[in-house]
Amino acid sequence: MASDSLANLRERLLSFARERGWEQFHTPKNLCCALSVEVAELLEHFQWAPTGADQTRDEIKQEQLADEIADVLIYVVRLADVLGIDPIDAADKKLVRNALKYPVDRAKGNATKYSEL
């Protein structure tokens, strides 16, 4: 299936919530809480894996990871919509700021925080 645009996904998620009368529950706090839970569920798949272990080879694991990533994306898109934030525009602006904080000549191959470079 071809990937839909983020705007199309946002519209489908809004329609899904409206059809079920869930907009009343989709407050920024509730969406942030739900997002946090879904990120934790994604992390759970890697919790006891040795550092650097490839946990994605198993087809069942891949499907479970895809479901968790979908849940995270759904809540991020709903939260952005409720807050009136365009996530693509926000990401573009953040990349520009990060490029300034992490210049290639100092950050390449280095996991140090920008304030310590």
For each residue, the residues with C-beta under 8 A, 3 or more apart:
1:
2:
3:
4: 8 9 12
5: 8 9
6: 9 10 77 87 88
7: 10 11
8: 4 5 11 12
9: 4 5 6 12 13 73 77
10: 6 7 13 14 77 80 81
11: 7 8 14 15
12: 4 8 9 15 16
13: 9 10 16 17 74 77 78 81
14: 10 11 17 18 78 81
15: 11 12 18 19
16: 12 13 19 20 22
17: 13 14 20 22 23 26 78
18: 14 15 21 22 23
19: 15 16
20: 16 17
21: 18 24
22: 16 17 18 25 26
23: 17 18 26
24: 21
25: 22 30
26: 17 22 23 30 31 78 82
27: 30 31 82
28: 31 32 79 82 83
29: 32 33
30: 25 26 27 33 34
31: 26 27 28 34 35 75 78 79 82
32: 28 29 35 36 79
33: 29 30 36 37
34: 30 31 37 38 75
35: 31 32 38 39 72 75 76 79
36: 32 33 39 40
37: 33 34 40 41
38: 34 35 41 42 68 71 72 75
39: 35 36 42 43 72
40: 36 37 43 44
41: 37 38 44 68 71
42: 38 39 45 65 68 69 71 72
43: 39 40 46 47
44: 40 41 47
45: 42 49 55 61 64 65 68
46: 43 49 53 55
47: 43 44
48:
49: 45 46 53 55
50: 53
51:
52:
53: 46 49 50
54: 57
55: 45 46 49 58 61 65
56: 61 62 65
57: 54 61 62
58: 55 61 62
59: 62 63
60: 63 64
61: 45 55 56 57 58 64 65
62: 56 57 58 59 65 66
63: 59 60 66 67
64: 45 60 61 67 68
65: 42 45 55 56 61 62 68 69
66: 62 63 69 70
67: 63 64 70 71
68: 38 41 42 45 64 65 71 72
69: 42 65 66 72 73
70: 66 67 73 74
71: 38 41 42 67 68 74 75
72: 35 38 39 42 68 69 75 76
73: 9 69 70 76 77
74: 13 70 71 77 78
75: 31 34 35 38 71 72 78 79
76: 35 72 73 79 80 87
77: 6 9 10 13 73 74 80 81 87
78: 13 14 17 26 31 74 75 81 82
79: 28 31 32 35 75 76 82 83
80: 10 76 77 83 85 86 87 90
81: 10 13 14 77 78 84
82: 26 27 28 31 78 79
83: 28 79 80
84: 81
85: 80 89 90
86: 80 89 90
87: 6 76 77 80 90 91
88: 6 91 92
89: 85 86 92 93
90: 80 85 86 87 93 94
91: 87 88 94 95
92: 88 89 95 96
93: 89 90 96 97
94: 90 91 97 98
95: 91 92 98 99
96: 92 93 99 100
97: 93 94 100 101
98: 94 95 101 102
99: 95 96 102 103
100: 96 97 103
101: 97 98 114
102: 98 99 106 107 114 117
103: 99 100 106 107 117
104: 107 108
105: 108
106: 102 103 110 117
107: 102 103 104 110 112 114 117
108: 104 105
109:
110: 106 107 117
111:
112: 107 116 117
113: 116 117
114: 101 102 107 117
115:
116: 112 113
117: 102 103 106 107 110 112 113 114
